[in-house]
Structure formats: structure tokens, C-alpha cells
Amino acid sequence: MTELTITVHGIPGPQGSKAYKGHRTNKAGKSVPVLAESSKKVKPWRQAVEDAARVRLLLTPGWVTLDGPLVAEMHFTLPAPQRMPKGRIGHTVYPDLSKLLRSTEDALTTAGVWADDARVVQYCGLSKTYPDIGPHALAQPGAVIRVWQLNDPAEVT
């Protein structure tokens, strides 16, 4: 089985929400809206994922970009608030897990881990948590990403 595990350090940034920045005129002379990512964390997070993935790929002899049905697992560790409410065990506030997933998937495509995130047919684990809380948490903000090729269609659950 072809498998890759990547550990990324940095503050995970969500991708997906856009902020309106006005209008501009395109080459055809039409007025079009200008939209930008509303989170300033997206760009540095995607860069951190790309960098960690590229280093991991360099350390994996014979690695080729995955192209075919894939399974992935991603666990995000987000910064804890300065004052953690008593009894809070889950990260139930912004950012959305699905938007963290989106930014990370795009960065893995850019880094050459897989041909496209459309190849992922199953996620066997997704989570977001605070440092040192739970089995998948890192000691500091970041993520642990695992990706592997699905060789037998019967493996999809």
C-alpha cells in the first residue's frame, strides 16, 4: 500500500468564505465583482502544508503523485483560547472543519501529493481539537495528514 503521513506545524486556516472588495472592469469591458479570501490565515497555512508535504515527498524515495481512488485522514490542532471554558473538550467554534479541509486539500494538490483532491473517495478520520486534547492532537497548532491509495474497491466503507 502506498501511504504518506505528513505533519504540518502552523495555524490551520480555513478556505471558502469570500469578502467583497468592490468591482473592476475585465478585459471584455464588463464590470465584475472582486472577491478575496476573508481569512488572512489561508495563505500562510497553505504554504505551510505545501512546504511540509514537499519535504516529506523528498524523503520518500520513488514517490509518484497519487492518481486514482484515495483515502485520506486529517486531524487539525488549533490554538486554544487564552481562557479555556471549563468542561470544553471539543473545538466547537470557528473555523469550520470543512473549510480547513478545503484549504489543506488544495495545498496537497499544489505540492504534488495527489493529482487532484477529487481523487479522494473516502475520509476515514477528520477532527479538530486543541493542543494535547484527544488522541490525534499535536502539542502545538498544526495537522497530521495521512493519505493512501485505495487498491481494492471493497475497502470503501
C-alpha positions as CSV (number, residue, x, y, z in Angstrom):
1,M,0.0,0.0,0.0
2,T,1.3,3.4,-0.9
3,E,0.9,5.7,2.1
4,L,2.1,9.1,3.2
5,T,1.9,10.8,6.6
6,I,2.6,14.5,6.8
7,T,2.9,16.5,10.0
8,V,2.3,20.3,9.5
9,H,3.1,22.9,12.1
10,G,1.3,26.3,11.9
11,I,-2.2,27.7,12.5
12,P,-4.7,26.0,10.2
13,G,-6.5,28.5,8.0
14,P,-10.0,27.9,6.6
15,Q,-10.7,28.5,2.9
16,G,-14.1,29.2,1.4
17,S,-15.6,32.4,2.8
18,K,-15.1,35.3,0.4
19,A,-15.1,39.0,1.2
20,Y,-16.4,41.6,-1.3
21,K,-13.7,44.1,-2.3
22,G,-15.6,46.1,-4.9
23,H,-15.8,45.9,-8.7
24,R,-13.3,46.1,-11.5
25,T,-13.5,46.1,-15.3
26,N,-12.4,42.9,-17.0
27,K,-10.7,42.7,-20.5
28,A,-14.1,42.5,-22.2
29,G,-15.1,45.8,-20.6
30,K,-17.6,44.2,-18.2
31,S,-17.8,45.2,-14.5
32,V,-17.1,42.1,-12.3
33,P,-17.1,41.8,-8.5
34,V,-13.7,41.4,-6.8
35,L,-13.7,38.7,-4.1
36,A,-10.9,37.8,-1.7
37,E,-10.4,35.1,1.0
38,S,-11.8,36.6,4.2
39,S,-9.3,34.7,6.4
40,K,-5.8,36.0,6.4
41,K,-4.7,32.6,7.7
42,V,-5.4,30.8,4.4
43,K,-2.2,31.7,2.5
44,P,0.3,31.0,5.3
45,W,-1.5,27.7,6.1
46,R,-1.5,26.5,2.5
47,Q,2.2,27.4,2.3
48,A,3.0,25.5,5.5
49,V,1.1,22.4,4.1
50,E,2.9,22.7,0.8
51,D,6.3,23.0,2.4
52,A,5.7,20.1,4.8
53,A,4.4,17.9,2.0
54,R,7.3,18.7,-0.3
55,V,9.8,17.9,2.4
56,R,8.0,14.6,3.1
57,L,8.0,13.8,-0.6
58,L,11.7,14.4,-0.9
59,L,12.2,12.0,2.0
60,T,10.1,9.3,0.3
61,P,12.2,7.6,-2.4
62,G,10.4,6.8,-5.5
63,W,7.3,8.8,-4.6
64,V,4.9,9.5,-7.5
65,T,1.9,11.7,-7.4
66,L,-1.1,9.7,-6.4
67,D,-3.7,9.4,-9.2
68,G,-6.6,7.0,-8.6
69,P,-9.1,6.4,-5.8
70,L,-7.6,7.7,-2.5
71,V,-8.4,7.5,1.2
72,A,-7.3,10.3,3.5
73,E,-7.3,11.2,7.2
74,M,-6.8,14.8,8.6
75,H,-6.6,15.9,12.2
76,F,-6.2,19.6,12.9
77,T,-4.9,21.1,16.1
78,L,-6.0,24.7,16.6
79,P,-4.8,27.2,19.1
80,A,-6.5,27.1,22.5
81,P,-8.3,30.2,23.7
82,Q,-6.4,32.2,26.4
83,R,-9.1,31.2,28.8
84,M,-10.5,27.7,28.1
85,P,-14.1,27.4,29.3
86,K,-14.4,24.7,32.0
87,G,-15.5,21.4,30.6
88,R,-14.9,22.2,27.0
89,I,-13.4,19.2,25.3
90,G,-14.3,19.8,21.7
91,H,-13.4,22.6,19.3
92,T,-16.9,23.7,18.6
93,V,-16.2,27.2,17.3
94,Y,-14.8,28.9,14.2
95,P,-13.2,27.7,11.9
96,D,-15.4,25.1,10.2
97,L,-13.8,21.7,9.8
98,S,-14.9,21.5,6.1
99,K,-13.2,24.8,5.3
100,L,-10.0,23.6,7.0
101,L,-10.2,20.5,4.8
102,R,-10.7,22.6,1.7
103,S,-7.5,24.7,2.1
104,T,-5.5,21.7,3.0
105,E,-6.7,19.6,0.1
106,D,-5.7,22.4,-2.4
107,A,-2.3,22.7,-0.8
108,L,-1.7,19.0,-1.2
109,T,-2.7,19.2,-4.9
110,T,-0.2,22.1,-5.4
111,A,2.6,20.1,-3.6
112,G,2.1,17.1,-5.8
113,V,0.9,14.6,-3.2
114,W,-2.1,13.8,-5.4
115,A,-3.2,14.7,-8.9
116,D,-6.4,16.3,-7.6
117,D,-8.4,16.3,-4.4
118,A,-11.3,14.9,-6.5
119,R,-9.4,11.6,-6.3
120,V,-10.3,11.3,-2.6
121,V,-13.2,8.8,-2.4
122,Q,-13.2,8.4,1.4
123,Y,-12.1,10.1,4.6
124,C,-11.6,7.7,7.4
125,G,-10.9,10.3,10.0
126,L,-11.4,14.1,10.4
127,S,-11.1,16.1,13.5
128,K,-10.3,19.5,15.0
129,T,-9.1,19.9,18.6
130,Y,-6.9,21.9,20.9
131,P,-3.3,21.1,21.7
132,D,-2.8,17.9,23.8
133,I,-6.6,17.2,23.9
134,G,-7.5,13.9,22.4
135,P,-5.7,11.1,20.6
136,H,-4.9,13.0,17.4
137,A,-3.9,16.3,18.9
138,L,-0.4,17.7,18.4
139,A,1.4,19.6,21.2
140,Q,1.1,22.8,19.1
141,P,-1.2,24.0,16.3
142,G,-0.9,22.2,13.0
143,A,-2.2,19.0,11.4
144,V,-1.5,15.4,10.9
145,I,-2.4,14.2,7.4
146,R,-2.4,10.6,6.1
147,V,-3.1,9.7,2.5
148,W,-3.1,6.3,0.8
149,Q,-4.1,4.6,-2.5
150,L,-7.2,2.5,-2.4
151,N,-6.3,-0.7,-4.1
152,D,-9.5,-2.7,-3.6
153,P,-12.9,-1.1,-4.1
154,A,-14.3,-3.4,-1.4
155,E,-12.2,-1.4,1.1
156,V,-14.5,1.6,0.8
157,T,-16.9,1.6,3.8
